C-alpha cells in the first residue's frame, strides 16, 4: 500500500476552490483536505485487502466477477469508493445519491435535501454536491489527467487518478473543480448505429482540463511532473518537489 508520507496536499487552495458548487441554502460546503487524504488512505487500504481476498478466492478456483470488469469500468468504481470513504469520514454529512442515474453523485445531507433520499429520482439536485470520476493514469504523468461524462452539464467533478501497484489499484491523485461549464466539454459523442451498446460520452476541452489540473487536492510522489518550470509554478507543483 502507498504510505501517508508519500502524498502532498495542495495548501495553496482557498475555500472557494474547495467549495461544493453551487452553494446550499444558508450553508456552504467545503472539502476538507486532511479528511480527503484520510479518505484516500482508507480507500487504498480497503482496495488492498479486497484484492488480497480475491487472490485467495482465485487460487481456490473461484470465478471472480472482478476479473471480467475492464479497467475503464473499474475507474468509475474507484472514484465512487473514494467518495463513499469521504462520506464515512465526515460522518455522512455528505451521502451517495440513492438513485444510480441521479445527479450529482454525492449530495450534502441536511433538511433541504432529505426528499432526495426519501424518494430517489433521476432529477438533478441543485443545492450542492459533486460528481465522482475516475481515470487510470497509465503514463503516471500529471498532465495526462482527464475526465469524461455522459453529458455536458457536469460542473463539479471530483476526479480520482489511480494505477496498479503490485497488482492492486491505488489512488495516486485527487482533483476537484466546481467551475466547469458546458463550454468546457466537447459535444457528446454517440454511436450512429442504433444497435450499438456504447454509451454517450463527452470529453473535456483544454479549458476544462486546465481547471481540473489547477484544482489538484492530493498527489502521490510517483507522479511525473512537467519539465517546464513555468508549469510547475502555474499548477503549484513546486509544493511537492523534494529538496
DRENMISE-157264 format. One record per residue (C-alpha): residue in three letters; chain; x, y, z. Coordinates in pm, 1 decimal, padded with zeros to 6 digits. Each point is the difference from the previous one (the first is absolute). Example, Ala and Ser with C-alpha at 12.3 -4.5 7.8 and 13.67 -1.06 7.14 Angstrom:
REM residues 2
+-----+----+----------+----------+----------+
!  aa ! ch !        x !        y !        z !
+-----+----+----------+----------+----------+
! ALA !  A !  01230.0 ! -00450.0 !  00780.0 !
! SER !  A !  00137.0 !  00344.0 ! -00066.0 !
+-----+----+----------+----------+----------+
***
This chain:
REM residues 243
+-----+----+----------+----------+----------+
!  aa ! ch !        x !        y !        z !
+-----+----+----------+----------+----------+
! UNK !  A !  00000.0 !  00000.0 !  00000.0 !
! UNK !  A !  00108.3 !  00356.7 ! -00060.9 !
! UNK !  A !  00104.5 !  00187.6 !  00314.6 !
! UNK !  A ! -00132.7 !  00322.1 !  00147.4 !
! UNK !  A !  00336.1 !  00177.4 ! -00015.0 !
! UNK !  A !  00018.1 ! -00062.3 ! -00375.4 !
! UNK !  A ! -00288.4 !  00241.9 ! -00062.5 !
! UNK !  A ! -00014.6 !  00377.1 ! -00004.7 !
! UNK !  A ! -00308.7 !  00222.4 !  00030.6 !
! UNK !  A ! -00050.3 !  00325.7 ! -00187.4 !
! UNK !  A !  00010.9 !  00260.5 !  00274.9 !
! UNK !  A ! -00030.7 !  00283.3 ! -00252.4 !
! UNK !  A ! -00367.5 ! -00073.1 ! -00057.5 !
! UNK !  A ! -00254.9 !  00237.7 !  00149.3 !
! UNK !  A ! -00339.8 ! -00080.3 !  00148.1 !
! UNK !  A ! -00153.0 !  00122.5 ! -00324.1 !
! UNK !  A !  00205.3 ! -00264.6 ! -00184.7 !
! UNK !  A ! -00125.7 ! -00272.8 !  00234.8 !
! UNK !  A ! -00366.2 !  00101.1 ! -00001.3 !
! UNK !  A ! -00270.6 ! -00235.3 ! -00118.1 !
! UNK !  A ! -00176.9 !  00172.8 ! -00286.9 !
! UNK !  A ! -00246.9 !  00160.8 !  00014.9 !
! UNK !  A ! -00055.0 !  00116.9 !  00358.5 !
! UNK !  A ! -00259.5 ! -00161.9 !  00219.6 !
! UNK !  A ! -00265.2 !  00220.0 !  00154.8 !
! UNK !  A !  00142.4 !  00180.0 !  00303.9 !
! UNK !  A !  00298.3 ! -00237.8 !  00007.8 !
! UNK !  A !  00318.5 ! -00032.0 ! -00202.9 !
! UNK !  A !  00167.0 ! -00338.7 ! -00039.2 !
! UNK !  A !  00376.7 ! -00043.8 ! -00035.7 !
! UNK !  A !  00235.3 ! -00291.7 ! -00045.0 !
! UNK !  A !  00233.8 ! -00053.0 !  00293.2 !
! UNK !  A !  00348.4 ! -00084.8 ! -00134.6 !
! UNK !  A !  00109.9 ! -00193.3 !  00309.0 !
! UNK !  A ! -00315.6 ! -00209.0 ! -00003.5 !
! UNK !  A !  00035.3 ! -00053.4 ! -00374.1 !
! UNK !  A !  00352.0 ! -00132.1 !  00052.2 !
! UNK !  A ! -00133.5 ! -00232.3 !  00269.2 !
! UNK !  A ! -00266.1 ! -00113.7 ! -00247.7 !
! UNK !  A !  00269.1 ! -00073.4 ! -00260.9 !
! UNK !  A !  00200.6 ! -00210.1 !  00246.0 !
! UNK !  A ! -00312.0 ! -00183.3 !  00117.8 !
! UNK !  A ! -00107.5 ! -00074.8 ! -00357.0 !
! UNK !  A !  00348.6 ! -00126.6 ! -00086.6 !
! UNK !  A ! -00001.5 ! -00225.9 !  00303.8 !
! UNK !  A ! -00349.5 ! -00131.5 ! -00077.0 !
! UNK !  A !  00103.2 ! -00073.4 ! -00360.6 !
! UNK !  A !  00314.9 ! -00177.1 !  00119.8 !
! UNK !  A ! -00184.2 ! -00236.2 !  00233.7 !
! UNK !  A ! -00276.9 ! -00065.8 ! -00251.5 !
! UNK !  A !  00249.9 ! -00090.9 ! -00272.7 !
! UNK !  A !  00188.7 ! -00222.2 !  00243.8 !
! UNK !  A ! -00324.4 ! -00184.3 !  00070.8 !
! UNK !  A ! -00075.0 ! -00029.5 ! -00371.8 !
! UNK !  A !  00343.0 ! -00157.3 ! -00052.0 !
! UNK !  A ! -00086.1 ! -00263.6 !  00260.0 !
! UNK !  A ! -00331.7 ! -00072.2 ! -00171.9 !
! UNK !  A !  00170.4 ! -00011.0 ! -00340.1 !
! UNK !  A !  00251.8 ! -00256.6 !  00127.8 !
! UNK !  A ! -00294.6 ! -00204.6 !  00130.2 !
! UNK !  A ! -00133.2 ! -00019.8 ! -00356.0 !
! UNK !  A ! -00286.8 !  00243.2 !  00045.6 !
! UNK !  A ! -00114.2 !  00202.9 ! -00304.1 !
! UNK !  A !  00017.3 !  00367.1 !  00099.4 !
! UNK !  A ! -00211.7 !  00271.9 ! -00154.4 !
! UNK !  A !  00282.6 !  00245.2 !  00071.3 !
! UNK !  A !  00217.9 ! -00178.6 ! -00256.4 !
! UNK !  A ! -00252.7 !  00079.3 ! -00272.3 !
! UNK !  A ! -00048.0 !  00371.7 !  00068.3 !
! UNK !  A !  00213.9 !  00220.3 ! -00231.5 !
! UNK !  A !  00222.9 !  00265.9 !  00153.7 !
! UNK !  A ! -00212.1 !  00277.5 ! -00152.7 !
! UNK !  A ! -00293.1 ! -00129.7 !  00204.7 !
! UNK !  A !  00214.0 ! -00051.9 !  00310.2 !
! UNK !  A !  00090.3 !  00370.0 ! -00025.3 !
! UNK !  A ! -00355.0 !  00111.3 !  00070.7 !
! UNK !  A ! -00024.1 ! -00242.0 !  00290.5 !
! UNK !  A !  00324.2 !  00119.0 !  00158.5 !
! UNK !  A ! -00120.9 !  00359.9 ! -00028.0 !
! UNK !  A ! -00322.6 ! -00095.4 !  00175.4 !
! UNK !  A !  00196.0 ! -00188.5 !  00267.2 !
! UNK !  A !  00196.8 !  00313.8 !  00081.5 !
! UNK !  A ! -00319.6 !  00205.6 !  00013.7 !
! UNK !  A ! -00159.4 ! -00253.9 !  00234.2 !
! UNK !  A !  00308.8 ! -00009.7 !  00223.0 !
! UNK !  A ! -00011.2 !  00378.6 !  00025.1 !
! UNK !  A ! -00368.0 ! -00019.5 !  00097.8 !
! UNK !  A !  00080.8 ! -00246.7 !  00278.7 !
! UNK !  A !  00283.5 !  00212.4 !  00134.8 !
! UNK !  A ! -00222.6 !  00310.6 !  00006.9 !
! UNK !  A ! -00267.3 ! -00189.8 !  00197.3 !
! UNK !  A ! -00223.6 ! -00022.6 ! -00306.5 !
! UNK !  A ! -00053.0 !  00375.0 ! -00019.8 !
! UNK !  A !  00033.0 ! -00075.6 ! -00370.4 !
! UNK !  A ! -00164.9 ! -00312.4 ! -00142.3 !
! UNK !  A ! -00012.2 ! -00201.6 ! -00318.0 !
! UNK !  A ! -00293.9 !  00090.0 ! -00223.5 !
! UNK !  A ! -00237.9 ! -00295.1 !  00049.7 !
! UNK !  A ! -00111.3 !  00004.8 ! -00365.6 !
! UNK !  A !  00268.2 ! -00145.4 ! -00229.2 !
! UNK !  A ! -00096.8 !  00243.4 ! -00277.6 !
! UNK !  A ! -00055.6 !  00295.4 !  00230.8 !
! UNK !  A !  00226.4 !  00303.8 ! -00011.8 !
! UNK !  A !  00236.0 !  00087.2 !  00157.6 !
! UNK !  A !  00151.1 ! -00324.9 !  00131.8 !
! UNK !  A !  00049.3 !  00129.2 !  00356.4 !
! UNK !  A ! -00227.1 !  00243.9 !  00182.7 !
! UNK !  A !  00024.0 !  00190.7 !  00330.3 !
! UNK !  A ! -00241.1 ! -00154.7 !  00248.8 !
! UNK !  A ! -00212.8 !  00253.8 !  00185.2 !
! UNK !  A ! -00363.3 !  00096.2 !  00035.4 !
! UNK !  A ! -00043.0 !  00147.3 ! -00348.7 !
! UNK !  A !  00144.8 ! -00308.1 ! -00171.9 !
! UNK !  A ! -00187.3 ! -00271.0 !  00190.7 !
! UNK !  A ! -00261.7 ! -00034.8 ! -00272.5 !
! UNK !  A !  00267.9 ! -00131.1 ! -00237.6 !
! UNK !  A !  00076.7 ! -00284.3 !  00241.1 !
! UNK !  A ! -00360.9 ! -00067.6 !  00096.6 !
! UNK !  A ! -00121.1 ! -00030.4 ! -00360.6 !
! UNK !  A !  00296.5 ! -00047.8 ! -00239.0 !
! UNK !  A ! -00048.1 !  00143.6 ! -00349.8 !
! UNK !  A !  00210.3 !  00070.7 ! -00310.3 !
! UNK !  A ! -00037.9 !  00372.7 !  00044.1 !
! UNK !  A !  00299.2 !  00226.8 !  00049.7 !
! UNK !  A !  00040.3 !  00126.3 !  00354.5 !
! UNK !  A !  00106.2 !  00363.9 ! -00028.8 !
! UNK !  A !  00083.5 !  00086.8 !  00359.1 !
! UNK !  A !  00354.4 ! -00135.6 !  00014.1 !
! UNK !  A !  00196.9 ! -00318.0 ! -00054.6 !
! UNK !  A !  00262.2 ! -00148.7 ! -00230.0 !
! UNK !  A !  00041.9 ! -00269.8 ! -00262.6 !
! UNK !  A !  00265.0 ! -00269.9 !  00028.6 !
! UNK !  A !  00226.0 ! -00083.1 ! -00294.8 !
! UNK !  A !  00284.3 ! -00247.2 ! -00025.9 !
! UNK !  A !  00292.1 ! -00026.6 ! -00239.8 !
! UNK !  A !  00280.8 ! -00254.2 ! -00025.5 !
! UNK !  A !  00330.3 !  00180.4 ! -00055.9 !
! UNK !  A !  00193.1 ! -00251.2 ! -00208.2 !
! UNK !  A !  00279.6 !  00252.0 ! -00064.6 !
! UNK !  A !  00010.9 !  00121.6 !  00361.9 !
! UNK !  A !  00021.1 !  00356.8 ! -00130.3 !
! UNK !  A ! -00170.7 !  00290.4 !  00172.3 !
! UNK !  A ! -00083.8 !  00159.8 ! -00334.3 !
! UNK !  A ! -00190.9 ! -00308.8 ! -00116.6 !
! UNK !  A ! -00278.6 !  00037.6 !  00256.8 !
! UNK !  A ! -00331.3 !  00008.8 ! -00186.2 !
! UNK !  A ! -00369.3 ! -00045.2 !  00065.0 !
! UNK !  A ! -00305.1 ! -00092.6 ! -00202.7 !
! UNK !  A ! -00373.8 !  00015.4 !  00058.6 !
! UNK !  A ! -00324.4 ! -00122.1 ! -00153.4 !
! UNK !  A ! -00116.0 !  00360.6 ! -00032.1 !
! UNK !  A !  00141.8 !  00351.4 ! -00008.7 !
! UNK !  A ! -00183.1 !  00126.3 !  00309.2 !
! UNK !  A !  00258.5 ! -00144.8 !  00238.6 !
! UNK !  A !  00142.1 !  00303.3 !  00180.5 !
! UNK !  A !  00158.3 ! -00134.8 !  00320.1 !
! UNK !  A !  00197.4 ! -00321.9 ! -00054.1 !
! UNK !  A !  00224.1 ! -00163.5 !  00258.0 !
! UNK !  A !  00252.7 ! -00182.3 ! -00220.3 !
! UNK !  A !  00183.0 ! -00301.3 !  00143.5 !
! UNK !  A !  00320.6 ! -00099.7 ! -00180.8 !
! UNK !  A !  00128.2 ! -00352.9 !  00066.4 !
! UNK !  A !  00228.4 ! -00276.0 ! -00118.9 !
! UNK !  A !  00110.1 ! -00349.0 !  00101.5 !
! UNK !  A !  00270.2 ! -00046.3 !  00262.1 !
! UNK !  A !  00092.7 ! -00367.1 !  00047.1 !
! UNK !  A ! -00317.4 ! -00087.1 ! -00192.5 !
! UNK !  A ! -00221.4 !  00196.2 !  00241.6 !
! UNK !  A ! -00176.9 !  00325.5 ! -00099.6 !
! UNK !  A !  00123.5 !  00298.4 !  00200.7 !
! UNK !  A ! -00103.2 !  00365.2 ! -00016.9 !
! UNK !  A !  00285.3 !  00224.7 ! -00112.2 !
! UNK !  A ! -00177.6 !  00332.1 ! -00042.0 !
! UNK !  A ! -00323.7 !  00180.7 !  00081.4 !
! UNK !  A ! -00121.9 !  00305.7 ! -00193.5 !
! UNK !  A ! -00302.5 !  00223.7 !  00041.2 !
! UNK !  A ! -00161.0 !  00302.3 ! -00159.0 !
! UNK !  A ! -00343.8 !  00155.5 !  00033.7 !
! UNK !  A !  00052.9 !  00232.2 ! -00294.1 !
! UNK !  A ! -00069.4 ! -00214.1 ! -00307.1 !
! UNK !  A ! -00255.6 !  00131.5 ! -00248.8 !
! UNK !  A ! -00158.1 ! -00162.0 ! -00304.1 !
! UNK !  A !  00255.5 !  00189.5 ! -00212.9 !
! UNK !  A !  00279.9 ! -00202.8 !  00164.9 !
! UNK !  A ! -00134.4 ! -00325.9 ! -00148.3 !
! UNK !  A !  00015.8 ! -00138.7 ! -00351.0 !
! UNK !  A ! -00333.2 ! -00086.6 ! -00157.2 !
! UNK !  A ! -00141.7 ! -00330.0 !  00120.9 !
! UNK !  A !  00103.3 ! -00280.2 ! -00232.9 !
! UNK !  A ! -00229.4 ! -00295.4 ! -00056.1 !
! UNK !  A ! -00004.3 ! -00285.9 ! -00244.9 !
! UNK !  A ! -00187.5 !  00048.0 ! -00326.2 !
! UNK !  A ! -00093.1 ! -00365.7 !  00018.1 !
! UNK !  A ! -00329.3 ! -00035.3 !  00187.0 !
! UNK !  A !  00099.5 ! -00351.8 !  00108.6 !
! UNK !  A !  00327.7 !  00112.5 !  00155.0 !
! UNK !  A !  00053.8 ! -00061.5 !  00371.6 !
! UNK !  A !  00233.2 !  00299.5 !  00032.0 !
! UNK !  A ! -00123.9 !  00269.5 !  00236.9 !
! UNK !  A !  00001.3 !  00371.0 ! -00075.3 !
! UNK !  A !  00325.9 !  00165.3 !  00098.1 !
! UNK !  A !  00140.9 !  00352.4 !  00027.3 !
! UNK !  A !  00364.5 !  00087.9 !  00058.5 !
! UNK !  A !  00154.2 !  00313.9 !  00141.8 !
! UNK !  A !  00146.6 !  00268.9 ! -00221.1 !
! UNK !  A !  00333.0 !  00162.3 !  00091.1 !
! UNK !  A ! -00183.8 !  00265.5 !  00205.2 !
! UNK !  A ! -00161.5 ! -00270.1 !  00214.7 !
! UNK !  A !  00324.3 ! -00194.9 !  00038.3 !
! UNK !  A !  00167.0 !  00319.2 !  00118.8 !
! UNK !  A ! -00261.4 !  00043.9 !  00274.4 !
! UNK !  A !  00043.0 ! -00362.0 !  00110.6 !
! UNK !  A !  00379.2 !  00028.2 !  00017.5 !
! UNK !  A ! -00013.5 !  00329.1 !  00187.0 !
! UNK !  A ! -00221.3 ! -00165.6 !  00260.3 !
! UNK !  A !  00218.3 ! -00292.3 !  00104.3 !
! UNK !  A ! -00062.7 ! -00089.0 !  00364.1 !
! UNK !  A !  00237.7 ! -00288.3 !  00071.2 !
! UNK !  A !  00288.7 ! -00151.2 ! -00197.0 !
! UNK !  A !  00224.4 ! -00303.7 !  00048.6 !
! UNK !  A !  00372.5 !  00045.0 ! -00056.2 !
! UNK !  A !  00003.3 ! -00263.3 ! -00276.0 !
! UNK !  A ! -00165.6 !  00243.5 ! -00241.5 !
! UNK !  A !  00219.9 !  00148.5 ! -00272.1 !
! UNK !  A ! -00016.9 !  00378.5 ! -00027.3 !
! UNK !  A !  00071.6 !  00223.3 ! -00302.2 !
! UNK !  A !  00361.2 !  00109.7 ! -00052.8 !
! UNK !  A ! -00114.0 !  00355.4 ! -00073.5 !
! UNK !  A !  00059.8 !  00202.2 !  00318.2 !
! UNK !  A ! -00276.3 !  00241.5 ! -00098.9 !
! UNK !  A ! -00251.0 ! -00286.8 !  00007.5 !
! UNK !  A !  00128.6 ! -00112.5 !  00339.3 !
! UNK !  A ! -00067.8 !  00345.3 !  00139.5 !
! UNK !  A ! -00329.2 !  00037.1 ! -00187.0 !
! UNK !  A ! -00147.6 ! -00315.8 !  00149.9 !
! UNK !  A !  00172.6 !  00038.7 !  00338.6 !
! UNK !  A !  00184.6 ! -00324.5 ! -00064.4 !
! UNK !  A !  00315.8 !  00150.1 !  00149.7 !
! UNK !  A ! -00169.8 ! -00059.6 !  00336.4 !
! UNK !  A !  00055.1 ! -00372.5 ! -00032.2 !
! UNK !  A !  00355.5 ! -00001.2 ! -00132.4 !
! UNK !  A !  00255.9 ! -00140.7 !  00239.1 !
! UNK !  A !  00295.6 !  00216.6 !  00100.2 !
+-----+----+----------+----------+----------+
***
